[in-house]
Amino acid sequence: MVGIEIPGILAVFLGVLGAVWIFLDGRKRNIETADMWAVGFFVGMFIPPIVGAVIVGMLYLQKRNPGQGGPIPNRQYR
């Protein structure tokens, strides 16, 4: 079995960085559960190590609506 080991401070930093990104992106896209996704990502960094965060991150990217939150294109109305 292959194990992934990273220093604890780096794991905390990556967990916080990913959680903040997910939270801000979720709020921008009006996802009501953005805070829960962020917490899930952070906890996933430690249980099971890193694999949980990858799974939560992939599920979040799949569930979010790519059409929401972006800039509105200029449309000409007639």
Secondary structure, 3 states (H helix, E strand, C coil): CCCCCCCHHHHHHHHHHHHHHHHHHHHHCCCCCHHHHHHHHHHHCECCECHHHHHHHHHHHHHCCCCCCCCCCCCCCC
